[in-house]
Structure formats: C-alpha cells, structure tokens
Amino acid sequence: MTVQQDIERQLEQQFAPLFLEVANESHQHSVPANSETHFKVVLVSERFDGQRKVARHQQVYAALAPQLEGPVHALALHLYTAGEWRERQQVAPESPECRGGSKAAQG
C-alpha cells in the first residue's frame, strides 16, 4: 500500500467523507523521484459541522499521526462542511509553488 492509499483509507474510516481528494504533490518539491512526502488533502465531512477550522485540523492530524511521524513531511489541508463546499462551488484552492530548495543548493 502506498502512503497516499494509506492516508485515503485512514481518512475514509475516520471521517466518512462526502468528498475526498488526496494528491501527492511531492514531485513539486526538492525530493527524490517517486517520493511520498508532500500531500494536499481536500476533505468534506459532516463531522466538521459546527467546528472551527483549528479543531478540524487537529482531528485530521490526530488521524494521520503515524504518517506524520514517518514519511509525510508536509500536509496541506482544505477541510469543509457540505455547505462550505457548496459555497466554494466544489473547488479547493490551488497549491502554491514550492519556495524551498535543495539543502545541497544552500551550500
């Protein structure tokens, strides 16, 4: 199972999502080819109803604690209720370009 599949499985089990998209964005960063270190998650769940954004993030971080302790270096979270997702016309923000660089290049 890939890291991405593991993240998807864990989020599906914990949040019963109305919509879930997990994108491996590692290729946009200074990491070796085929890395699974940088992910973008768009998650819509009724579980987020009545919760502030900080509480939503805390729940996702807790659900993905094993991945965050291991292979995952960065996790961009876009977490919505069904109503918020409709208001956004079912579109999540685009990820910014990587502003980091290779540690070797910093030299």
C-alpha positions in Angstrom: 0.0 0.0 0.0 1.3 3.4 -0.9 1.4 6.3 1.6 -1.3 8.0 -0.4 -3.5 5.0 -0.2 -2.9 4.7 3.5 -3.9 8.3 4.0 -7.0 7.9 1.9 -8.0 4.7 3.8 -7.5 6.4 7.2 -9.5 9.5 6.3 -12.3 7.4 4.8 -12.6 5.4 8.0 -12.4 8.4 10.4 -14.5 11.0 8.6 -17.0 9.2 6.2 -16.2 11.9 3.7 -18.8 13.3 1.3 -15.8 14.2 -0.9 -12.1 13.2 -0.5 -9.2 14.1 -2.7 -5.6 13.2 -1.7 -3.0 14.5 -4.1 0.7 13.6 -3.9 2.5 16.8 -4.6 5.9 15.6 -3.8 7.1 16.0 -7.4 6.7 19.8 -6.9 9.4 19.8 -4.3 13.1 19.1 -3.9 12.8 15.4 -3.1 13.9 12.2 -4.8 11.8 10.9 -7.6 8.8 8.8 -6.6 8.7 10.3 -3.1 5.5 10.4 -1.0 6.3 13.2 1.4 4.1 16.2 0.4 0.3 15.8 0.2 -2.7 18.0 -0.4 -6.0 16.8 1.2 -9.4 18.1 0.3 -11.9 16.6 2.7 -15.7 17.4 3.0 -17.4 15.8 6.0 -20.5 16.2 8.1 -18.2 15.6 11.1 -16.9 19.1 10.7 -20.3 20.7 11.2 -20.2 23.3 14.0 -16.4 23.0 14.3 -13.8 25.7 13.9 -11.0 25.2 11.4 -8.4 24.6 14.1 -10.5 21.8 15.6 -10.9 20.2 12.1 -7.1 20.3 11.5 -6.4 18.8 14.9 -8.7 15.9 14.1 -7.0 15.2 10.8 -3.6 15.5 12.3 -4.6 13.0 15.0 -6.0 10.6 12.5 -2.8 10.8 10.4 -0.3 10.8 13.3 1.5 7.7 12.2 2.1 9.1 8.7 3.2 12.5 10.0 5.7 10.7 12.3 7.1 8.9 9.3 7.1 9.5 5.7 4.9 12.6 5.4 6.8 15.9 5.6 4.1 18.3 4.6 0.3 18.2 4.6 -1.9 20.9 3.1 -5.4 20.6 4.5 -8.6 22.0 3.0 -11.4 20.9 5.3 -15.0 21.8 4.7 -18.6 21.1 5.7 -21.0 20.3 3.0 -22.4 23.8 3.0 -19.0 25.4 2.8 -18.1 23.1 -0.1 -21.2 24.2 -2.0 -20.4 27.8 -1.3 -16.9 27.3 -2.8 -18.6 25.7 -5.8 -16.8 22.4 -5.0 -13.3 23.9 -5.8 -10.4 23.9 -3.4 -7.5 26.4 -3.6 -4.6 25.6 -5.9 -1.3 24.8 -4.1 1.4 27.4 -4.3 4.7 26.7 -6.0 7.4 25.3 -3.8 9.6 28.1 -2.4 12.1 25.9 -0.8 15.2 24.4 -2.3 17.6 21.6 -2.1 19.7 21.6 1.0 22.7 20.9 -1.2 22.0 24.1 -3.2 22.0 26.2 0.0 25.6 25.1 0.4 
